């Protein structure tokens, strides 16, 4: 009975219209309404299965559409990636125009590579040609083997060309790195090396970074800067974008100051990008450790990044060429640039004078430098946009921590007494590594080795003092065996010891003797002919050579300051622009023997925090007398060092520098 009753009339509406229960739409008047089989109020099992099949079919359609969309998206991304990487040699897009645009892309990438490594372009091109010739050679071998199918030959040749192209790109990158490493090695080899053990030249000692970490219980991972988030500087730079221009990466004043500025900006919540005009130097690893982003391109990419920044800070007069090029690529010109000039020689002014009127603010390190540059501007009839600002450098937090001065680093919590005890332990161990005794006075001079720093005149002063002021008495000459320190972290090269010769007066009374430590060996800023002249001078004066030590270029100088008894700032010409090593030495309680010129005479007070001497050869004789005076008067060394430390704590700490920097940044970034 159920099988016969397949169709059941639907209920009539009040208006007489019939409605299909399947579609739910109104039907014409008088037309019958149909329902599916087994579609009563209590649906049967067959009805349920048919509904399930209907819904499954609808769900499958959705899945199919999703699969099609996914495949279409994947295909689009695949083609786009092939296009972006220049793999359109087989005509993926089916036109010659695509091939030409792919070739243009490769040419643009090649041009960018040439911007970052011009010296390596020839080697890279030769290598690419070699790989292409190899691919052609493979095609010839396949043809000689007698492959009868020309399509197979063309397909194999295309595959070989693709492999050759990919291999050439990988090889070109590796070759470029190898060439850079080779050039750096050759540059290091071209510089005159100081042997680790040579009585003619002196001894090479240090660096002592691992020894510092062992004694101070302070690892590089914990050596991170912290910012005073409630301070004015932090509130000003928070969430701002800055681009910093480095002229090079040597371990000298300007790059180190810019690296510390970038570190402080990052710790205060700013976004920092660094443009390096010359990769010369060894700071790249330190920048990477501090997580400072370095842009690969110093032209197009740097211009685009700079235009999006809130302020550009150039850190040397050498940055003039970049500033002029940047002005040509943006409608803003150079109005968003603050130029922190750290040089004080006429040759640097001549390179920078055309760009001085382009930037928004000029910043100098000292009053003498500012007066000198303004005098040159007056001679050249150059009018600056605004009055220059003065921002002297400061002692960084790492050195302040070792010196026992309060800093903002994540450092172990040591009391003053405990820190003094650790610094004394560091001093004694480093001096023993150098082969020094308590009767030695160590005078340190840390800078790049070139005529402007006056190392030759320093050696001349030491020769005058040793040969004239303290004649040697061979009967009182004693030798001391160099003691090894039983530490696994020892890295000094003076392993076999040195001969300690005691200097005496004519009466035979034992006196302290002078030791001179000169750095920085291996610096990219060293002048090789000048280094050779120093070594030749030492070879001619054997008495002096026993009093000279050398140390490699390094950023870990706290141990050298801790081991020293005095510091020598013998900059010639117009003197040192500022000389941050001067205030660093003063922070460690060292008296400074400096030239009466440049920024040094602003920092060092004669007969208070140190002793000043004239420039040139006349100053060498005065410096010899000052060395002799400090050698004979340890109490005077201690008193001058104490006064110098007080001055640093009052004027040259990080908080003082960034207070002035914040004022300059506010004037440069504010919206008028």
Secondary structure, DSSP 8 states (H G I E B T S, - for coil): -TTT---------TTS--B-TTT--B--TT------TT-SSS--HHHHHHHHHHHHHHHHHHHHHHHHHHHHHHHHHHHHHHHHTT--TT-TTSSHHHHHHHHHHHHHHHHHHHHH-GGGHHHHHHHHHHHHHHHHHHHHHHHHTT---HHHHHHHHHHHHHHHHHHHHHHHHHHHHHHHHHHHHHHHHHS----SEETTTEEEE---HHHHHHHHT--GGG--B---TTSHHHHHHTT-EEEEEES-B-SSHHHHHHHHHHHHHHHTT-EEEEEES---BS-HHHHHHTT-EEES-SSHHHHHHHHTSSEEEE-SGGGHHHHHHHHHH-TTTTTTEEEE----SHHHHHHHGGGTTTSSEEEESSHHHHHHHHHHHHHTT---SS--EE------HHHHHHHT---SB------HHHHHHHHHHHHHHHHHHHT--TTEEEEEEES--SGGGTHHHHHHHHHHIIIIIS---GGG-----------TT---S--S-------B-TT--B--EEEEEEEEET-TT--HHHHHHHHHHHHH-HHHHTTEEEEE--S--HHHHHH-SEEEE---TT--SS-HHHHHHHHTT-EEEEESSTTHHHH--BTTTEEEE-SHHHHHHHHHHHHHHHHH-HHHHHHHHHHHHHHHHHH-SHHHHHHHHHHHHHHHH---
